[in-house]
Amino acid sequence: MINRSFKFSFLLVVLFLTGVSVFAQVNDAQLWVSIAGEKHLNYDLLIVVNPEIRMGENIGDVSRFSIDAGIEYRINKHFKGGMYYKFLTNRLLDNTYEIRNRFYLDLSGKVKHGKFVFGFRTRYQNQYQDGGGGMEWSVPKSYLRNKFSVKYDFPKRWSPSISYELWTNLFDQINDNFRLVVSFDYELNKKSSITAGYGFSREINLANPLTIYLGLLTLNYKF
């Protein structure tokens, strides 16, 4: 089983490097590295913290740093809700960094059928572009983000999954971005696991749309 996990990991890396060589001249290749930490306050309530670094410009520069913090509540065995705050700095074309503040609410559900776990998450978010108090500071950019996922639950330590997420701009009332990711989780022990994946994020219904080919690596840890 470990040998199969290694082969799957190697395949993801090959696909990622292939995407870099083929598409990076027109679009961008990025690597997103993060830590997803959680701490249960009781059986139904937990806090989460998630710092992340995104390497852009064909993985040549730090394009974004962010940290999420929030609280989640387990409604029942199928549903949970959460409220979160994200602080992020985003790299601009002139090599300066813009501060952004994001607030969002999640409602997610999952159901298991045999070895398959089907998931859905809807998110409402407001993001304030200018952390310096400029005119845009008081005008949030609002989105509805719906995500669908399918995971295969192996009896051993690793599980592959695929997810699709769609961004809806509530002000312009258009869908302007989507993301497709193939990934797998590998359990290290009872408290930690690693998630690795490959995918792409593409703008739609916009002039000069951007496509990002991305590799993902996350350390999940339960405190």
N, C-alpha and C positions, 0 to 999 in steps of 0.2 A: 504493500500500500504506500509506503514511503517513496519507493521508486516511482510509482505512478504520480505521486504528488510532485516529485522533482521534474518529471517529464512535462507535467502540466505547467509548472512554473517556467520551465525553459521555453515552452511554446509561447507563453504570454510575453516573455522578454523578446523573443524573435519577432513576434507580431508588432511589438512596440517599436523595435529598432527599424523594422521594415516600414512602418508608418512614418517614422522620422525621415528616412532617406527618400521616401516617395513624395511626401506631402509637405515637408517643412519649408520648401522653397516658396510656397504660396501661402501657407497658413502657419501654424505654430505647433510645436511639440512641447509638452510640459510634463513635469513629474510632481505629483502632489504627495507629500509625506506628512503624516499626522499621528497624534496620540489621542485615543478615545478612552477617557477615564470615567468611571462611574462609582458611586458610593450609595448603598442603600441606607436610608434613614429608618425605614421599617419595611415590611413586606411589600407594600404598595407604592411607597414614595422613595424616590432617589434623586440625587443631584448628579449632573454630568458636566465634564469639562473637556474641551477638545481643541488644543492648539494645532495649527497647520501651517506649513510652509509650501508655497507653490513656486517651482522653478520654471520660468518661461524663457522666451527667446531661444527656442530649441535647447532648453535646459541649460542655458548659459548664465542667467541672472535670476535673482529672487524677484518675482513679479508680484507676490502678495504674501503677507503674513496676517494671520487672523487667530482669534481665540474665541470659542463659544463657551458660554456658561448657561446652565438652565436647570430646571426642575421638571421631573416627569412623574406622572401618576398613573398607576395601573388600574384601569376601570374594571376590567375582568380579564379572563384568560385570553380573550381575543382582541381587546382594545386598550389603548393607552393614549394619554394626552400629555402635552408639554408646553412650557413657555420658556423662551430663551432670549439671550442678548448676544450679539456678535460684534466684537471690535476688530476692525481690519484696516490695514494700510495697503493701498493699491498703487502700483508703480505706473506713472504716467509717461507719455512719449518724451518729455524733456528730462527724464530720469529723476524727477522728484516723486514724492509719495503723498498721496491724498488719503486723509483719514475718513473712514466711513463707519457709520453706526447702524446696525441692523437689529430690529426686533421682530420676532416671529413666533407663531403659534402652530403646533402640530397636532394632528389627530391621525393615528395609525391603527391598522388592524391586520391580523393575520389568521389564516386557517390552514390546518394541515390535512392533507389527503394522501395517505400512504406515506411514502418517503418525501413527497413534495410539500413545500411550505409556500403558500401564496400570500403575498403581502401588498398592502396599499397604504400610502401615506399622502395626506393632503396638508399643505402648508400655506398659511397666509403670512406674508412678510412686508414690512415697511423698512426702507433703507434711506438714510439721510446721507447725501453725497459729500457735503462740505462740513467737516468737523471744525473749521475755523470760524464758524458763525456767519458765513456769507449768505447771500440771498437764497441759495438752494438748501440751506440748512433746515428751513421751516417747511420745505416742500418734499414730502417723502415720495419715494418711488415704490409703488405697491405692486406686488405680484401674488398670484396664486400658483403654487407649484404642486403638481400631482405626480406621484411616483408609483410605479407598478414593479413588482419583483417576484421572481420565482427562484426558490432555493431547493436543492436536492440534499436531503439530510442523510449522509452516509453513517453507518454504525461506528465507523472509526473516527479519526481525529479531523478529517477535512471535509468541506462541503462546498461544491461549486454553486454559483448563482448568476443570474442575469437580471438587470434592472433597466427600466426606461423612465425618464423623467421629462415632463413638459412644463415650460414656463409660460404663463399667461400674464401679459401686461394689462393690469386692470384699468389704467388711465387711457391707454390707446385701444384697449379691448381687442388685442391681437395676441396670438401665440408667436413669440419671437425667439425661442430657443428650445432645444431638446438635448438630452444626454443619454447615451446608450453605453452600458458598462457590463463587461463579463469579468467575474472575479471569483476568488475562492478564499475560504477561511480555513486556517490550520490551527488547531488547538494545541497550545504549548503545555498548559496545565489547567487546573480548575479556575485560576484567576486571570489567565492571559491567553490571548490568541493573536494571530497575525492575519491581516486581510491584504491580499495583493490582487491587482486587476489591471485591465487594459480597456480603453474605450475611447469615445470621441464625443465632443460637445459642439453643436452647430447652431449658429444663428439662422433664423428663417424669417421671411416676410420683411426683411430689412435690406437697404442698399449696402453693397459690399459686405456681405455676411462673412463672419469669421468662423473657421473650423479649428478646433483644438483637439489634437490627438494626445491622449494623456495616459500616463502610467500612475497607478495608485499603490501606496504602501501605508498601511495603518497598523499600529500596535494597539490592541484593545486590552484594557486592564481594569479589573474590579478591585477596588480598595476594601 
